[in-house]
Amino acid sequence: MIRTTAYRRSRLLAAAAVLPLLAGLAACSSAAADADKGSSDLQTNNAKAGLSVDTDAAQKDRPHTTQDPAAIALLPASFKDKDTLAVAVSAYVAPLAFLADDDKTPIGNEPDIAQLVADALGKKLDLEVTAWEDWPLALSSGKVDAVISNVTVTEERKETIDFSSYRNDQLGWLAKVGNSKVPASITKPADVAGLTVAVGSGTNQEKILLAWDKQNRAAGLKPVDIQYFQNDPDTILALQSGRIDLSFGPNATAAYKAKADPALHVVGTLNGGWPDTAQIAVGTKKGNELAPAITEALNHAIADGSYAKVLDRWGLTAEGIAKSETNPHGLPKS
């Protein structure tokens, strides 16, 4: 697999964090230089921090569930005889999905959720590392059976994709500690007026930030200086250097970065569907009848506690749901 320099840097930064969230958000220091020392130093750092899982062991120690006859019974005929479940994951951002120290094994919350689904359906899991912009084609073409990549349910996406919910969509505002321009808590549009904010292009958080900025301008407040970066490491460097005031993205990754680097902190969270609510879900091709089986598989994992173990493992317990739904209400079309 060809990887860009920026991608390699992103994986090293993820590894340098040494999975602090795996020990109930226990804090530990990190630096890119630590990653270059190799997995032995990472394991030593884990032991010092009281961590039970590191990037080398994350796949081996992945939680599992049992086969669920009810879920298997719901499989459409075209899937009953398949031995594997092919799932697309975008393995670039911890703790959602990133590569282990072998530089090829996807680990994180999304691969773990995929494992639970495959287990319950009685299938072998085949994880396909897929760029975010490529997963819709991989799904529609049948290259993969499902996508588990922090995908928010929207009414527009529901036109071509069936969904099985597995997490609440929470966004976080990440700031540098000591930046006096940033409020102690961001809860409303006025709190970001006049600030420089990094956000991902084409994301739900970009839509929210643009809506907040529009409200601020209408109220006579200073506009937001919206900045776009090509990769996550550059965003963090800009935040640390003071070139931006905030990074607005998934709270899971924001919380992870804050625990890995004490110079950063989360100054507020927001549902990804603001002003509505949104959920993250497994995506399957519209109309292939696989979604009901996956929904049942997720509810099986919720019932036996393996789902809770996965969320706790990656520090995402606050984003858990009590029940998976097929095609829940999605964010409205723009």
N, C-alpha and C positions, 0 to 999 in steps of 0.2 A: 504494500500500500504506500502511495506517495503522500508525504506529509510536508506542509510548508514549515518554514522556520517559526512563524507565529504559532502554528499548531503545536510544534515541539515545545515551545516555551510555555504554552498553556498547560500541556501535560506535566511539565516539570513543576510548575507552580502548584498544580493540583496535588502532585505527589509530595511536595514540600510541606503541605498542610498536615500530612500524616494522619488524615482522618480524625481530627479531634472530636467530631460529632459522634463517633462510634462509642464514646464513653460518656454518653449523656451530656454532650457539649462541654466536656472537660477542656480547659484552655491549655494550649501549648504553643511555643514559638515556631516560626517558620521563616525560611528564606530560600530563594532560588538556589543558592550555593549548596544548601543542604541536600537538594535533590541530586546533585552531581556526585555526591559521595557514595551513592549506591544504596541498594536495598538493605544492606546490613546495618548502616547507620540509621535508616528509617525504622528498622525493627528495634534498635536500641532506644531511639527516641520514644517509640511507642511504649516500651517497657517502663521508661522513666515517668511517662504520663499516666501510667496505669491503664493503657489501652489494650483491649483484648483482640483486636483485629487490625491488620495493616493491609497495604495494597497488595502484597504478595498473597495474603491469606483470604482476601475478600471473596474470591470466587469459591474457594474450598469451604468457607464458613457461611456461605449464602443460606439463609433460611429456606426451608422446604415445607410443602404441605402434602397431604395425601390425595390420592385420586378421588374424585367426586362423581359417583354414578349419575347423579342428577345432571351435572354439567355435561358429562359424556353423552348422555341420552339426548341432549339438546343439539349436539353437533349435527350440522347438515350432512347429507349423504356424501358429498364431495370431500369432506374432511375426515370422515370416520376411519378410512383406511390409511390415512397419512400417518407416518411415524413421527414426524417432526412438526413443530410450530415455529415458523420463521417470523422473527420480530425485528423491525427496524428500530434502532436506537441511535441518537446523535451523541456519541461518546466524547464530549468536549468540555463539559462543565461539571465540576464537583459541587455538591454531592449527588446531583441527579444522575449523571452518567459520564464516566471518563475512563481512561485506560489505566490498567494496573502497571506495575513495574516491568512486566514483560513487554510492554509497549504494544500489546495486541488484544488483551482480554478486557472487554467492557465490564466495568463494575460500577456500583452506585445504586441508588434507589430504583431507577427505571429497570435496569437488568434484573434486580431482585423481584420486582413486581412481575416481570415477564416470566421469571422462574416459577412463581406461585401459580400463574395461569397455566403454564405448560404442565406443571405437576398435576393440577386438578383435572386437566383434560386428558391425562395419561399420555402426554407427548414428550419427546425429547426437544429441548430448547435449542434453537439455532438463532443466535444473535447476529444481526447484520448491521454493522456500523455504517450509518447513512447520514450524509450531510442534511441539515435541516431543510434546505431548499429542494432536496431530492426525494424526501420520503413520500410526498403525494404521488409522484410517478411510480415509485416502487410499489406502493399500495394498489394503485389503479391497474397497473400492469400485471399484478399477481406475483411479482418477484418476492414479496413478503406477504404473510397472512395478516399481520397486524403492525401497528406502529405504537410504541410506548416511548414518547419523547417530550413530555411536558406539554402536550397538545391541549389547548383550551377548547371546550365545546362552544361552537358558534352556530347560529342558524344557517349561515352561508355554508359552512363546512358540512353541515348535516345534509346538504343537497347531494353530496357525493360520498359521504362517510357515515357509517354507523358507529355509535360510541357506547362505551361501558365505563362509567365514572369510577375513579379510584382515589381522588384527592381533591381537596379544595384548592382553588387558585389564589395564592397569596403573593402580593408584590411587596418589595421592601425598598426603602430609601437608604442607601449606604453613603456615609460621609466620613471624612477624616476627623479624628478626635481633635478638638481644639479649634476648629474652624468657627470663628465667631459670627460669620455671616449666616450660618445654618441654624435654624431654630432647634431647640432641644427635642421637640416633637413635631413632626409634620403630620397634620390631620386635615388640612383644607388647602384649596388652591392658593390663597394669599400667602401661605407659608413658603412657597417656592418662587414668588415674584422677585425678579431681579437676579436670580441665581443661575449659574451655569450648570446644566444637567445633561448627563450622558444617558442615552436611551437607544435601544435597538430599533433599527428601521423596520417598519412593517409589522411591529408587535402590538399587542393589546396595550402595553404600557405606553407606547408612543401615542396611541389614540387618546389615552387618558391624559397624558401630559399636554397634548395639543388642546384638549378640551379645557383643562385647567388654565392654560395660558390664554385661551380665548376669553374665559370668564374674567381673568385678571385684567386684560386689556380693556374689556368692556367697563370694568369698574375703575379704570384710570390708574391701575397699578403698573409697575415696571414689567416689561415682557421677560419671559424666560429665554435664556440663551441656550438653545438646544444643540447638543453636539452628538455626532455619530462617529463611532470608532469601528474599525474592521475586526478587532479581536479583543478578547477579554483582558489579556495582560496589559495592552496599551491603555485600556480604560482605568485599570487599577493604578498604573504608573501616573496617569493624569490626575487621579484623585489624590494620590500620595504627594504629588508635587504641587498641588494647589491650582492646577490649570482648570479643573472643574470642581464644583462644590458638591455635587451629588451624582450618584449612579442609581438609576431607577430600573429595577429588573426583578426577576423571581426572588422571593424572600428566602427560599431554600439556599440559593447560592450566596445571597447577601449575608445571611446568618453564618454560613460556613466561612466566608472570607473574614468576617468580623472576629470569629473565634480563632482563626488561624493567624490573624494579624491584630494585635492589641491597639495598633494605631488607627484602626477603623472601627466604626460602630454603626448599627442600624438605628435610625432616628424616626422610624415610623413604618407601619405596614398598612396595606390597603388591599381589599379584594380585587382580583384581576378583572372583575366584571363591572367595576364602579361605573355608574351608580347602582347597577344591578349586582348580582352575585354570579360567579362563574365556577366551573369545575374542570379539573384535568381528567382526561379519559383515554382509555385504549381506543384506537381507531381501527376499524375494519372496513373493507370495501362495501359500499352501499348495496344492500339487497342480497348479499351472499349468505345471510342467515347465520353468520358466525357470532354476531354480537350477543344474542341471548345466552349462548353457552359460556362466553367469556364473562358476562355479568354474573352468572351463577357460580362460575369458578372463583371470581373475586369474593362473592358473598360467602362461599365455603371457607376461603382463607381468612375472611373477617371473623367468621364464627369460631374457627379453631385457634385463633390467636396468632397465626403466622404473619398475617398482614400487619398487626400491631408491632411484631418483632422487627419487621422490615423498616417501618417508619421510625421506630425508636433507634434502630441501628444508624440511621442517617440523620437523626435530629429533626424529623418532620412530623412528630406526633401531633403537634398543634394543627396540622393540615389534614388530619385523618377524617374519614367519613364513616357513618354508622352503617350505611347500606349502599351498595352499588346499584345504579339504575341504567337501563338501556335507553339511549337517546334522551337524556334529561334536558330540561330547558337550557338553551344556549344563548350566548350573547346575540343581541339583535344585529341585523345587517346595518352597515353604515348608512 
